[in-house]
Amino acid sequence: MTTDSLPLIWFKSTYSGNGGSCIEVAANVAASRGVVPVRDSKNLNGPILDIPAEAFSSFVTGVKAGDLGAI
């Protein structure tokens, strides 16, 4: 969980659908903590990865631009 007073507010993209291979992010703490917490939407009590906010922003920009290629 977060070490500051802000609770983590989890968000799953509306593009995720019901396929089960989704992640959730808690972008509400990016400004105060400098990270974007990420977790597996199927395992809410599992590990949380803290991705540096700048790296997460670059990742999202790359996805939107189609720069990451097909998986």
N, C-alpha and C positions, 0 to 999 in steps of 0.2 A: 504494500500500500504506500501511499504518499507520505513523505516525512513532513510536509507542511500542512497547513490547516485546510487546504482545498481537498474535497473528496474527488475521487476519480469518477468522471461521468463518461461511461463507455458508449461508443458509437460504432455501429456496423453499417457499411455502405448499403444504400438501397439497391445497388447493382449486384449484391451478393446472392440474392435468391435463397432457395432452400436446399442447396446442394451439399451443405455441411462442411465445405472447405473454406471457411471464412475466418477472418481475424476481426478483432475489435480494437479500436484505439481510444485513448482518453486525451484528446487534444486540448482539453480545457486547462491543463497544467503546463503546456508548452512554454508560455511566457514566463511563468514564475519559477519553473524548475529547469527549463532549457532542454527538456526531453519530451518525447511522445511515448507514453507507455503503450505496449502492444501485447495482446493475449489471444489465445485460441478461443474462438467462440463456443467450441464444444467442451472446453475444459475451463470453466470459469474460476476454479480454485487452483488452477495450474500456475506455472511460472509466468511472470510478466517481464517482458523485455523493455528496457528503457533505451529508446533510439534517440540519439541527439536530434534536436528539432531541425537543425539545418540539413542533416542527412535525410531525415524523413521528408522534408519539403522537396529536396532534390529528387528523391525517389518518386514522389507523387507527380512532380513536373515531368519526369521521364516517362512515367506510365501514360500520362495524358497525351504526351507527344508521340507515343508509340516507339520510343527509343530503346525499349528493353527487349524487343524481338518476341517471337512466339515461344511459348513454353510447351 
